[in-house]
Amino acid sequence: MSGTRDDRSGLAELMAYVREGDTVVVWKLDRLGRNTLHILDTVKSLTDRGVTLVSTTDGIDSSTAVVAEQLPTNTKIS
């Protein structure tokens, strides 16, 4: 997926494919959206659907109880 385009066909395919109980592993959260708000919407959509999200670089695993505390606080909202 390219981070410079708004039409993220790979992300759209992922969102259509994942089901409750699946785990999505990304290298970094920025792979899930164009800006912070889009990333947060994507994370919420995944977790609302019962999909576990793991970001290896950011050390985030939504199957743990401290997900909100793990989200980066120094991210600029575009």
C-alpha positions as a printed NumPy array, in Angstrom:
array([[  0.   ,   0.   ,   0.   ],
       [  1.225,   3.451,  -0.787],
       [  1.112,   6.07 ,   1.947],
       [  0.832,   8.893,  -0.572],
       [ -2.554,   7.995,  -2.031],
       [ -6.065,   8.28 ,  -0.616],
       [ -7.373,   5.271,  -2.542],
       [ -5.862,   2.445,  -0.55 ],
       [ -7.155,  -0.549,  -2.479],
       [ -5.145,  -2.984,  -0.358],
       [ -6.656,  -1.597,   2.841],
       [-10.153,  -1.719,   1.315],
       [ -9.586,  -5.368,   0.359],
       [ -8.339,  -6.147,   3.871],
       [-11.389,  -4.518,   5.469],
       [-13.702,  -6.521,   3.201],
       [-11.843,  -9.766,   3.916],
       [-11.29 ,  -9.837,   7.695],
       [-13.781, -11.551,   9.972],
       [-14.384, -11.751,  13.699],
       [-11.563, -13.671,  15.357],
       [ -8.972, -12.732,  12.703],
       [ -5.717, -10.977,  13.593],
       [ -4.312,  -8.198,  11.429],
       [ -0.573,  -7.628,  11.815],
       [  0.967,  -4.423,  10.482],
       [  4.534,  -3.176,  10.601],
       [  3.408,   0.266,  11.739],
       [  0.033,   1.907,  12.406],
       [  0.519,   4.368,   9.544],
       [ -0.178,   1.469,   7.165],
       [ -3.831,   1.653,   8.253],
       [ -4.652,   5.147,   7.075],
       [ -3.687,   8.421,   5.477],
       [ -3.812,  10.463,   8.701],
       [ -4.358,   9.975,  12.407],
       [ -8.139,  10.266,  12.238],
       [ -8.336,   7.707,   9.419],
       [ -6.038,   5.362,  11.354],
       [ -8.181,   5.653,  14.488],
       [-11.364,   5.025,  12.458],
       [ -9.763,   1.943,  10.908],
       [ -8.591,   0.629,  14.294],
       [-12.065,   1.194,  15.761],
       [-13.725,  -0.513,  12.819],
       [-11.453,  -3.54 ,  13.176],
       [-11.864,  -3.866,  16.935],
       [-15.648,  -3.295,  16.729],
       [-15.761,  -6.246,  14.322],
       [-13.847,  -8.462,  16.754],
       [-10.592,  -8.345,  14.792],
       [ -7.345,  -8.261,  16.779],
       [ -4.815,  -5.676,  15.649],
       [ -1.077,  -6.04 ,  16.202],
       [  1.405,  -3.33 ,  15.228],
       [  4.908,  -4.713,  15.581],
       [  6.839,  -1.428,  15.51 ],
       [  4.425,   0.427,  17.798],
       [  4.142,  -2.451,  20.279],
       [  0.342,  -2.502,  20.075],
       [ -1.769,  -5.6  ,  20.519],
       [ -5.522,  -4.96 ,  20.739],
       [ -6.053,  -8.276,  22.489],
       [ -4.541,  -6.725,  25.622],
       [ -6.438,  -4.503,  28.059],
       [ -4.157,  -1.463,  27.675],
       [ -4.628,  -0.655,  23.987],
       [ -5.716,   2.966,  24.491],
       [ -2.678,   3.606,  26.643],
       [ -0.402,   2.208,  23.918],
       [ -1.523,   4.567,  21.154],
       [  1.072,   7.225,  20.384],
       [  0.289,  10.613,  21.886],
       [  2.766,  12.61 ,  19.831],
       [  1.107,  11.961,  16.478],
       [  0.099,  15.032,  14.473],
       [ -3.531,  15.087,  13.38 ],
       [ -3.797,  16.168,   9.735]])
